[in-house]
Amino acid sequence: MTTKGRAGVRAPLFPAARYPGVDELERQARALVALAPGVLRLRAVGESRAGRPLWLLSAGSGDRQFLTVAGAHANEPVGGASALRLARLFARRPRYLQLLGCTWHFLLCLDPDGAHLAQGWQPEEPEPSLEECHRSFYRPEFACQPESMPARGEGRQPLPESAALVRLLDELRPAAQFTLHGIEFGGGFVMLTEDVPGVAEAFRHTAARLRVPLVHHPLDGLDWRPEPPGVLVLPSDRGTGERDQSGFVAESTWLHPRRYGTLTALVEAPAWAVAATGDPRPAADPAGETARVSELLLDRTRQLTAVLDGRALDDVPEELRPLRDAGLELVDVSPSIAGTWAAEELPAHEGHFATLGVSARRVPLRAAAMLRRALARTDPDAAETLRNLVHEWCQELRKSYDPQWVPVAVQTGLHLRTMLDTARLLCAEGGRTEGGHTEGG
């Protein structure tokens, strides 16, 4: 099935209700290049640890560079769908590239190895299953996530994928790097490495128009400055490292291009929206709420530990060990997460405690889902117990927070509109565009 744009370019329609797998990303990119060879081109910019190519799809030939990074986390396939959607828009309407005076690059999947291990689930709209989503769940352990560079003194080399992205950033020195993310359930938000006038307002306007609730104060980026709702900005005196609620400290590919004056915008789109995370009302009992959500996290971690006690985890097949290692890491770091919640001076509003409650459920649910897959061949009894926990915890999550499915077209719309609005504002700030209004949200 194809569609004909205003410029006469015929481009394939990717089904709005599906996430493209890694191989499909390449096929779709090649099809777009064949249909619009004067606008689009494709090249490999590196290889993954397993030797899979890292594909860069580029559009236009303007002086100003923009880079979109998709697939940094294996459990977030929506970024690739958003990248293809914007590339199709440029194939049909190259005038937008000319108005922005830019070349736009799409790194289609930063972690193709992880994406291959995670793919398998596709949403069946309008009401896909949260439990089914977790049957194929995989999110690598922290040291295997390509956007996270080794901290100074950590004693490990950057991943090949990380090194390839750094080389690309050094080559392009882009005006903006957009890194596209998608959380399983929660609210949307954006993280900005600098405060660009109008970007936060445009993001909130898009979220409101698409009816995507925003997290009032995201838990990510503990050192970043919150600008509620749904926006975090990195203070100008920060940038030597990045800290998250698990206690990890790492140099990040988000921060690397600050030396070139690059804005990095991380855009988070939820698959299931939890409206309660945006509630700004003061909480009645902040200390009590913190204690309750911390205990829930720790109790579920203890349940997982009890299931794993005495199990032959070394017998897990080699190809499934990344699932085992990532699940065990989440179990191990859960106490430090709870400790961070207790120690940090965090906001005392209802939305914050809904966000904590969602996180307290998400961490052990991820761990159980991955450990079930890891043990399915070698320890079916433990795998069945973990499957039951996944089922029970998904049911409890639905009852507690009533998560609402966000159609894939809306998830990609949040990414797309945010990228285009931010690029337009950056170009207008630099005198590089002639009032070009863009579409595509």
C-alpha positions as CSV (number, residue, x, y, z in Angstrom):
1,M,0.0,0.0,0.0
2,T,1.4,3.4,-0.9
3,T,0.4,7.1,-0.6
4,K,1.2,9.9,-3.0
5,G,2.5,13.2,-1.5
6,R,2.2,16.7,-2.8
7,A,5.6,16.5,-4.5
8,G,4.5,13.3,-6.4
9,V,6.8,10.9,-4.4
10,R,5.1,7.6,-3.6
11,A,6.0,6.3,-0.2
12,P,4.9,3.1,1.6
13,L,2.5,3.4,4.5
14,F,3.8,1.6,7.5
15,P,0.9,0.3,9.6
16,A,0.2,2.9,12.3
17,A,-0.6,0.2,14.9
18,R,2.7,-1.6,14.7
19,Y,6.3,-1.2,15.8
20,P,8.9,-2.0,13.1
21,G,11.4,-4.8,14.0
22,V,15.1,-4.2,13.4
23,D,15.2,-5.9,10.0
24,E,12.0,-4.1,8.9
25,L,13.6,-0.7,9.8
26,E,16.3,-1.4,7.2
27,R,13.8,-2.6,4.6
28,Q,11.6,0.4,5.1
29,A,14.6,2.7,4.9
30,R,15.8,1.1,1.7
31,A,12.3,1.4,0.2
32,L,12.1,5.1,1.0
33,V,15.6,5.7,-0.5
34,A,14.5,4.0,-3.7
35,L,11.3,6.1,-3.9
36,A,13.0,9.4,-3.1
37,P,16.7,9.0,-4.1
38,G,17.2,12.7,-4.5
39,V,16.1,13.3,-0.9
40,L,17.2,10.3,1.1
41,R,20.3,8.1,1.4
42,L,21.4,5.2,3.7
43,R,24.8,4.2,5.0
44,A,26.2,2.1,7.8
45,V,28.1,4.1,10.5
46,G,29.3,1.2,12.6
47,E,28.6,-2.2,13.9
48,S,27.0,-3.7,17.0
49,R,28.8,-6.1,19.3
50,A,27.4,-9.0,17.3
51,G,28.3,-7.4,14.0
52,R,24.9,-6.0,13.0
53,P,25.1,-2.7,11.0
54,L,24.1,0.6,12.5
55,W,22.1,2.3,9.8
56,L,22.0,6.0,9.3
57,L,19.2,7.3,7.0
58,S,19.8,10.9,6.0
59,A,17.5,13.5,4.4
60,G,18.3,16.7,2.6
61,S,21.5,18.6,2.1
62,G,21.3,21.8,4.1
63,D,24.2,23.2,6.2
64,R,22.5,22.7,9.6
65,Q,22.6,19.2,10.9
66,F,19.9,17.4,13.0
67,L,20.3,13.9,14.4
68,T,17.6,11.5,15.6
69,V,18.7,8.5,17.7
70,A,16.2,5.6,17.9
71,G,16.4,2.3,19.6
72,A,18.8,3.2,22.4
73,H,16.9,0.9,24.7
74,A,15.8,-2.5,23.4
75,N,12.3,-2.3,25.0
76,E,11.5,0.9,23.3
77,P,10.7,0.2,19.6
78,V,8.5,3.2,19.1
79,G,11.6,5.4,18.3
80,G,12.2,3.5,15.1
81,A,8.6,3.9,14.1
82,S,8.9,7.7,14.8
83,A,12.1,8.0,12.8
84,L,10.5,6.3,9.7
85,R,7.5,8.5,10.0
86,L,9.5,11.7,9.9
87,A,11.6,10.3,7.1
88,R,8.5,9.6,5.1
89,L,7.3,13.1,5.7
90,F,10.5,14.5,4.3
91,A,10.4,12.1,1.3
92,R,6.9,13.4,0.5
93,R,7.6,17.1,1.4
94,P,11.2,17.9,1.0
95,R,10.3,21.6,1.2
96,Y,10.4,21.3,5.0
97,L,14.1,20.4,4.9
98,Q,14.7,23.4,2.7
99,L,12.7,25.7,5.0
100,L,14.9,24.5,7.9
101,G,18.0,24.7,5.8
102,C,19.1,21.4,7.2
103,T,20.2,17.8,6.7
104,W,18.3,15.5,9.0
105,H,19.9,12.2,10.0
106,F,18.2,9.1,11.6
107,L,20.2,6.5,13.4
108,L,17.5,3.9,13.1
109,C,18.5,1.6,15.9
110,L,21.4,2.2,18.3
111,D,21.1,-1.3,19.9
112,P,20.1,-3.8,17.2
113,D,21.4,-6.7,19.3
114,G,19.1,-5.9,22.2
115,A,16.2,-5.1,19.8
116,H,16.5,-8.6,18.3
117,L,16.3,-10.1,21.7
118,A,13.3,-7.9,22.7
119,Q,11.2,-8.1,19.5
120,G,8.2,-10.4,19.3
121,W,5.4,-8.4,20.8
122,Q,3.1,-6.3,18.6
123,P,0.2,-4.3,20.0
124,E,-3.3,-5.4,18.9
125,E,-5.1,-2.1,19.1
126,P,-7.4,-0.7,20.4
127,E,-6.7,-2.6,23.7
128,P,-3.4,-4.6,23.7
129,S,-2.4,-6.7,26.6
130,L,0.1,-5.3,29.2
131,E,0.9,-8.9,30.2
132,E,1.5,-9.9,26.6
133,C,3.9,-7.0,26.2
134,H,6.1,-8.4,29.0
135,R,6.3,-11.9,27.5
136,S,9.0,-10.6,25.1
137,F,10.4,-7.9,27.4
138,Y,14.1,-7.2,27.4
139,R,16.0,-4.2,28.6
140,P,19.8,-4.6,28.9
141,E,21.7,-4.2,32.1
142,F,23.1,-0.7,32.6
143,A,26.6,-1.3,31.3
144,C,25.2,-2.7,28.0
145,Q,23.0,0.3,27.2
146,P,24.8,2.3,24.4
147,E,23.8,5.8,25.5
148,S,25.6,5.2,28.8
149,M,29.4,5.7,28.5
150,P,31.8,4.4,31.1
151,A,32.4,6.7,34.0
152,R,35.9,7.9,34.7
153,G,37.9,5.2,36.5
154,E,35.3,2.5,35.8
155,G,37.8,0.5,33.9
156,R,35.7,-0.6,30.9
157,Q,35.8,0.4,27.2
158,P,32.8,2.1,25.5
159,L,30.5,-0.3,23.7
160,P,31.0,-0.4,19.9
161,E,27.6,1.2,19.5
162,S,28.5,4.0,21.9
163,A,31.7,4.7,20.1
164,A,29.9,4.8,16.7
165,L,27.4,7.3,18.1
166,V,30.2,9.5,19.5
167,R,32.0,9.4,16.2
168,L,28.8,10.4,14.4
169,L,28.3,13.3,16.8
170,D,31.8,14.5,16.3
171,E,31.3,14.3,12.6
172,L,28.0,16.1,12.4
173,R,28.2,18.5,15.3
174,P,24.4,18.8,15.1
175,A,22.3,21.7,16.2
176,A,20.2,19.2,18.0
177,Q,20.3,15.5,18.9
178,F,16.9,14.0,19.5
179,T,16.9,10.7,21.4
180,L,13.5,8.9,21.2
181,H,12.3,6.8,24.1
182,G,9.1,5.0,25.1
183,I,8.2,3.9,28.6
184,E,5.8,0.9,29.1
185,F,3.5,2.9,31.4
186,G,3.5,6.3,33.0
187,G,3.4,9.8,31.6
188,G,5.3,11.7,28.8
189,F,8.2,14.0,29.4
190,V,11.1,15.7,27.7
191,M,14.7,16.3,29.0
192,L,16.7,19.2,27.6
193,T,20.4,19.8,28.0
194,E,19.7,23.5,27.6
195,D,16.8,25.8,28.0
196,V,15.6,26.8,24.5
197,P,12.8,29.4,24.5
198,G,9.5,28.0,23.4
199,V,10.5,24.3,23.4
200,A,8.8,23.4,26.7
201,E,5.6,25.2,25.8
202,A,5.5,23.6,22.4
203,F,6.0,20.1,23.9
204,R,3.2,20.7,26.4
205,H,0.9,22.0,23.7
206,T,1.5,18.8,21.6
207,A,0.9,16.5,24.5
208,A,-2.3,18.3,25.3
209,R,-3.5,18.1,21.7
210,L,-2.7,14.4,21.6
211,R,-4.1,13.8,25.0
212,V,-1.0,12.3,26.4
213,P,-0.7,13.0,30.2
214,L,2.7,14.4,31.3
215,V,4.6,13.4,34.4
216,H,4.5,16.4,36.7
217,H,8.0,15.7,37.9
218,P,9.9,12.9,36.3
219,L,12.2,10.7,38.4
220,D,14.9,10.6,35.7
221,G,17.8,13.0,35.9
222,L,18.0,13.6,39.6
223,D,20.5,16.4,39.0
224,W,18.4,18.1,36.4
225,R,16.1,21.1,37.1
226,P,12.4,20.3,36.9
227,E,10.1,22.7,35.1
228,P,6.7,21.1,35.7
229,P,4.8,19.7,34.1
230,G,6.8,17.2,32.0
231,V,10.1,19.1,31.5
232,L,13.6,18.6,32.9
233,V,16.4,21.0,32.0
234,L,20.1,20.4,32.7
235,P,21.7,23.3,34.6
236,S,24.5,25.0,32.8
237,D,27.1,24.1,35.4
238,R,26.4,20.3,35.1
239,G,27.6,17.8,32.6
240,T,30.5,15.9,34.0
241,G,28.3,12.9,34.6
242,E,24.8,11.7,34.8
243,R,23.1,10.1,37.9
244,D,19.9,8.1,37.9
245,Q,17.8,6.7,40.7
246,S,19.6,3.4,40.6
247,G,22.8,5.1,41.8
248,F,24.7,4.7,38.6
249,V,27.0,7.5,37.4
250,A,28.0,7.5,33.8
251,E,29.1,9.8,31.0
252,S,26.3,10.0,28.6
253,T,26.0,10.4,24.8
254,W,23.3,12.9,25.6
255,L,26.0,15.2,27.1
256,H,28.9,14.5,24.7
257,P,27.9,17.1,22.0
258,R,27.5,20.0,24.4
259,R,31.1,20.9,23.4
260,Y,29.7,21.8,20.0
261,G,26.7,23.8,21.3
262,T,24.3,20.9,20.5
263,L,21.0,20.7,22.2
264,T,20.1,17.1,23.2
265,A,16.3,16.6,23.7
266,L,15.2,13.2,25.1
267,V,11.6,12.7,24.3
268,E,9.7,10.0,26.3
269,A,6.3,8.7,25.0
270,P,4.3,6.2,27.2
271,A,2.7,3.1,25.7
272,W,0.2,3.1,28.5
273,A,-0.7,6.5,30.0
274,V,-1.1,6.9,33.7
275,A,-2.9,10.1,34.3
276,A,-2.2,10.1,38.1
277,T,1.5,10.9,37.5
278,G,0.5,14.4,36.4
279,D,-1.5,15.3,39.6
280,P,0.0,18.5,41.1
281,R,-2.0,18.5,44.3
282,P,0.0,18.4,47.6
283,A,0.3,15.0,49.1
284,A,-1.2,14.5,52.6
285,D,1.5,12.2,54.0
286,P,4.7,12.4,52.0
287,A,6.8,10.4,54.4
288,G,4.2,7.7,54.7
289,E,3.7,7.5,50.9
290,T,7.5,7.2,50.4
291,A,7.7,4.4,53.0
292,R,4.7,2.6,51.4
293,V,6.0,2.6,47.8
294,S,9.5,1.7,49.0
295,E,8.2,-1.3,50.9
296,L,6.2,-2.4,47.9
297,L,9.4,-2.4,45.8
298,L,11.4,-4.2,48.4
299,D,8.6,-6.8,49.1
300,R,8.4,-7.7,45.4
301,T,12.2,-7.9,45.2
302,R,12.1,-10.3,48.2
303,Q,9.5,-12.4,46.3
304,L,11.8,-12.6,43.3
305,T,14.8,-13.5,45.5
306,A,12.8,-16.3,47.1
307,V,11.9,-17.7,43.6
308,L,15.6,-17.6,42.6
309,D,17.0,-19.0,45.8
310,G,18.9,-22.3,45.1
311,R,18.2,-22.2,41.3
312,A,20.9,-23.1,38.9
313,L,21.2,-19.7,37.2
314,D,24.6,-20.7,35.7
315,D,22.8,-23.3,33.5
316,V,20.9,-20.6,31.5
317,P,21.8,-20.9,27.8
318,E,24.4,-18.4,26.6
319,E,21.9,-16.6,24.2
320,L,19.5,-16.0,27.2
321,R,22.1,-14.8,29.7
322,P,21.6,-11.1,28.8
323,L,18.0,-11.6,30.1
324,R,19.3,-13.3,33.3
325,D,21.9,-10.6,33.9
326,A,19.5,-7.7,33.4
327,G,16.9,-9.3,35.6
328,L,19.4,-10.0,38.4
329,E,20.8,-6.4,38.2
330,L,17.3,-5.0,38.8
331,V,16.9,-7.2,41.8
332,D,20.3,-6.2,43.1
333,V,19.8,-2.4,42.7
334,S,16.2,-2.3,44.1
335,P,17.4,-1.5,47.7
336,S,19.5,1.4,46.4
337,I,16.5,2.7,44.5
338,A,14.4,2.6,47.6
339,G,17.2,4.3,49.5
340,T,17.4,7.1,47.0
341,W,13.7,7.7,47.4
342,A,14.1,8.0,51.1
343,A,17.2,10.2,51.0
344,E,16.4,12.7,48.2
345,E,14.6,15.9,48.9
346,L,11.8,15.2,46.4
347,P,8.5,17.0,45.6
348,A,5.6,16.3,47.9
349,H,2.7,16.3,45.4
350,E,0.3,13.5,44.5
351,G,1.8,13.0,41.0
352,H,5.2,12.4,42.4
353,F,3.9,9.5,44.6
354,A,2.0,8.1,41.6
355,T,5.2,8.2,39.7
356,L,7.1,6.5,42.5
357,G,4.3,3.9,42.8
358,V,4.5,3.2,39.0
359,S,8.3,2.8,39.3
360,A,8.0,0.5,42.3
361,R,5.9,-1.8,40.2
362,R,7.8,-1.4,36.9
363,V,11.2,-2.5,38.3
364,P,10.2,-5.9,39.7
365,L,7.8,-6.5,36.8
366,R,10.7,-6.0,34.3
367,A,12.9,-8.3,36.4
368,A,10.3,-11.0,36.6
369,A,9.5,-10.9,32.9
370,M,13.2,-11.2,31.9
371,L,14.0,-13.9,34.4
372,R,11.0,-15.9,33.3
373,R,12.3,-15.9,29.7
374,A,15.9,-16.7,30.9
375,L,14.8,-19.8,32.9
376,A,12.1,-21.1,30.6
377,R,14.3,-23.9,29.1
378,T,16.3,-24.9,32.2
379,D,13.9,-24.4,35.1
380,P,10.3,-24.5,33.9
381,D,9.0,-24.6,37.5
382,A,10.7,-21.3,38.4
383,A,9.6,-19.9,35.0
384,E,6.0,-20.8,35.7
385,T,6.2,-19.1,39.2
386,L,7.6,-16.0,37.6
387,R,4.9,-16.1,34.9
388,N,2.3,-16.1,37.6
389,L,4.0,-13.1,39.3
390,V,4.0,-11.2,36.0
391,H,0.3,-12.0,35.6
392,E,-0.5,-11.0,39.2
393,W,1.5,-7.7,39.1
394,C,0.0,-6.7,35.7
395,Q,-3.5,-7.2,37.2
396,E,-2.7,-5.2,40.3
397,L,-1.2,-2.4,38.2
398,R,-4.3,-2.1,36.1
399,K,-6.5,-1.9,39.3
400,S,-4.2,0.6,41.0
401,Y,-3.6,3.1,38.1
402,D,-6.0,2.3,35.2
403,P,-3.3,2.6,32.5
404,Q,-4.8,3.6,29.2
405,W,-3.3,2.4,25.9
406,V,-1.8,5.2,23.8
407,P,-2.1,4.3,20.1
408,V,1.2,3.9,18.3
409,A,0.3,6.8,15.9
410,V,-0.1,9.1,19.0
411,Q,3.2,7.9,20.5
412,T,5.0,8.7,17.3
413,G,3.1,11.9,16.9
414,L,4.5,13.1,20.3
415,H,8.0,12.3,19.1
416,L,7.5,13.8,15.6
417,R,5.9,17.0,16.6
418,T,8.4,17.7,19.4
419,M,11.3,17.2,17.0
420,L,9.9,19.4,14.3
421,D,8.8,22.2,16.7
422,T,12.2,22.1,18.4
423,A,14.1,22.3,15.1
424,R,11.9,25.2,13.9
425,L,12.5,27.1,17.1
426,L,16.3,26.5,16.9
427,C,16.4,27.6,13.3
428,A,14.3,30.7,14.0
429,E,16.6,31.6,16.9
430,G,19.5,31.3,14.6
431,G,17.9,33.2,11.7
432,R,18.0,30.1,9.5
433,T,14.4,29.8,8.4
434,E,11.8,32.0,6.8
435,G,8.8,31.3,9.1
436,G,8.3,27.8,7.8
437,H,5.4,26.2,9.7
438,T,5.8,22.4,9.7
439,E,3.3,19.6,9.9
440,G,3.3,16.0,10.9
441,G,2.1,15.8,14.5
